[in-house]
Amino acid sequence: MYPELEGKSALVTGASRGFGRAIALRLAREGANVVVNYRRSKTEANQVVAEIAALGNGVKAVALRGDVGSEESLHRLFTNISAEFPSLEVVVANAAFGVPGSLMSTTVHHFEVTMTSSARSLMHLAQHAVPLMKDGWGRIVSITSEGGQKVLPGYGVVGPAKAALESITRYLAVELAPKGIVVNGVMAGPCFTRSLAAIPGARELLEETICRAPMQRLITEEDVADTVAFLCSNQAKMIVGQFIFVDGGCSITK
Ligand SMILES: NC(=O)c1ccc[n+]([C@@H]2O[C@H](COP(=O)([O-])OP(=O)(O)OC[C@H]3O[C@@H](n4cnc5c(N)ncnc54)[C@H](OP(=O)(O)O)[C@@H]3O)[C@@H](O)[C@H]2O)c1
């Protein structure tokens, strides 16, 4: 569907499950080579690599460990990426680690870990990846949630981190556009993945979402992956610093 992605190389952070897994598979279906990044879930990441190999379209996929919240770990990750691929054209900043709860009950440590993993990581990913985007063509896509703009239960720390991620996305979009690197984001609605399940009140949020969504269902991981693939394509080349809402219309209803 997007032949320009064929032969390109993509890093998808947090690709061992959830949205990241679906995005890695989607980009591989487009013919892109994929780095399946994970932090702890090596077995699941290797499973995603096996699923990509089973596509049988000749793309290369490797599972590489890296904690997006650690500068040192990211440095190692990019050394390993450079050893596997001559260039890197696509980065999907999907991984996030957030401590659920309220601002009043959080600790400095939890606040900093959440901010570092979920927001500052995008800056480091761009700093490492842009020198590898060699032919004046690149794509960076971040993944955010409604909690960056609205106050949701249990999102006291994650919400502000997502707001920072969104701002970093826009600033990078302006800094990198002259280099031919297009930066955008996807604002995903609730989907019952492992990270959502950890948020107190997740089930209620999902039930309320289904009631309010004009599409009358939750989004799937593949819905997000389809939009990421579009943002990586040439068709999206003049969309700069924007967030595409993938939420079945939830955000426009009361
Ligand atoms: N699910 C939703 O309803 C929803 C809605 C809107 C936005 N989002 C966003 O979508 C993204 C993916 O969420 P998800 O729901 O798909 O989560 P998920 O199923 O829990 O998957 C999270 C992935 O991130 C990895 N990860 C976590 N911390 C990491 C770190 N520090 N460094 C590298 N990898 C790390 C995990 O790997 P390991 O297990 O190896 O740590 C896993 O592969 C997140 O940015 C999330 O905020 C989710």
The ligand as a Tripos MOL2 file, in Angstrom:
@<TRIPOS>MOLECULE
LIG
   48    52     1     0     0
SMALL
NO_CHARGES

@<TRIPOS>ATOM
      1 N1         -3.5790    1.0700   25.7510 N.am      1 LIG1
      2 C1         -4.1680    2.2450   25.6690 C.2       1 LIG1
      3 O1         -5.3760    2.3820   25.9710 O.2       1 LIG1
      4 C2         -3.4120    3.4390   25.1850 C.ar      1 LIG1
      5 C3         -4.1420    4.5640   24.7950 C.ar      1 LIG1
      6 C4         -3.4480    5.6670   24.3230 C.ar      1 LIG1
      7 C5         -2.0580    5.6470   24.2410 C.ar      1 LIG1
      8 N2         -1.3860    4.5360   24.6470 N.ar      1 LIG1
      9 C6          0.0720    4.5610   24.5270 C.3       1 LIG1
     10 O2          0.4760    3.5660   23.6120 O.3       1 LIG1
     11 C7          1.8050    3.1480   23.8980 C.3       1 LIG1
     12 C8          1.8610    1.6410   23.9990 C.3       1 LIG1
     13 O3          0.9890    1.2420   25.0300 O.3       1 LIG1
     14 P1          0.3630   -0.2070   25.0940 P.3       1 LIG1
     15 O4         -0.9910   -0.0200   25.6700 O.co2     1 LIG1
     16 O5          0.5230   -0.9080   23.7860 O.co2     1 LIG1
     17 O6          1.2840   -0.8670   26.2250 O.3       1 LIG1
     18 P2          1.7050   -2.3740   26.5480 P.3       1 LIG1
     19 O7          0.8560   -3.3580   25.8350 O.co2     1 LIG1
     20 O8          1.8010   -2.4510   28.0210 O.co2     1 LIG1
     21 O9          3.1680   -2.4400   25.9200 O.3       1 LIG1
     22 C9          4.1670   -1.5920   26.3950 C.3       1 LIG1
     23 C10         5.4370   -1.8840   25.6320 C.3       1 LIG1
     24 O10         6.4160   -0.9080   26.0160 O.3       1 LIG1
     25 C11         7.5790   -1.5900   26.4580 C.3       1 LIG1
     26 N3          8.2500   -0.7480   27.4360 N.ar      1 LIG1
     27 C12         7.7740   -0.2970   28.6210 C.ar      1 LIG1
     28 N4          8.6840    0.5040   29.2110 N.ar      1 LIG1
     29 C13         9.7490    0.5400   28.3710 C.ar      1 LIG1
     30 C14        11.0020    1.1870   28.4110 C.ar      1 LIG1
     31 N5         11.3530    1.9650   29.4460 N.pl3     1 LIG1
     32 N6         11.8590    1.0120   27.3720 N.ar      1 LIG1
     33 C15        11.5290    0.2310   26.3210 C.ar      1 LIG1
     34 N7         10.3530   -0.4180   26.2240 N.ar      1 LIG1
     35 C16         9.4800   -0.2600   27.2450 C.ar      1 LIG1
     36 C17         7.1010   -2.9250   26.9660 C.3       1 LIG1
     37 O11         8.1530   -3.8700   26.8960 O.3       1 LIG1
     38 P3          8.6840   -4.6930   28.1790 P.3       1 LIG1
     39 O12         7.5640   -5.5580   28.6610 O.co2     1 LIG1
     40 O13         9.8340   -5.4470   27.6350 O.co2     1 LIG1
     41 O14         9.0610   -3.6520   29.2140 O.co2     1 LIG1
     42 C18         6.0210   -3.2320   25.9360 C.3       1 LIG1
     43 O15         6.6010   -3.7270   24.7460 O.3       1 LIG1
     44 C19         2.1870    3.8760   25.1900 C.3       1 LIG1
     45 O16         2.8930    5.0510   24.8550 O.3       1 LIG1
     46 C20         0.8400    4.2320   25.7900 C.3       1 LIG1
     47 O17         0.8990    5.3390   26.6430 O.3       1 LIG1
     48 C21        -2.0290    3.4140   25.1080 C.ar      1 LIG1
@<TRIPOS>BOND
     1     1     2 1
     2     2     3 2
     3     2     4 1
     4     4     5 ar
     5     4    48 ar
     6     5     6 ar
     7     6     7 ar
     8     7     8 ar
     9     8     9 1
    10     8    48 ar
    11     9    10 1
    12     9    46 1
    13    10    11 1
    14    11    12 1
    15    11    44 1
    16    12    13 1
    17    13    14 1
    18    14    15 2
    19    14    16 1
    20    14    17 1
    21    17    18 1
    22    18    19 2
    23    18    20 1
    24    18    21 1
    25    21    22 1
    26    22    23 1
    27    23    24 1
    28    23    42 1
    29    24    25 1
    30    25    26 1
    31    25    36 1
    32    26    27 ar
    33    26    35 ar
    34    27    28 ar
    35    28    29 ar
    36    29    30 ar
    37    29    35 ar
    38    30    31 1
    39    30    32 ar
    40    32    33 ar
    41    33    34 ar
    42    34    35 ar
    43    36    37 1
    44    36    42 1
    45    37    38 1
    46    38    39 2
    47    38    40 1
    48    38    41 1
    49    42    43 1
    50    44    45 1
    51    44    46 1
    52    46    47 1
@<TRIPOS>SUBSTRUCTURE
     1 LIG1         1 GROUP 0 **** ****
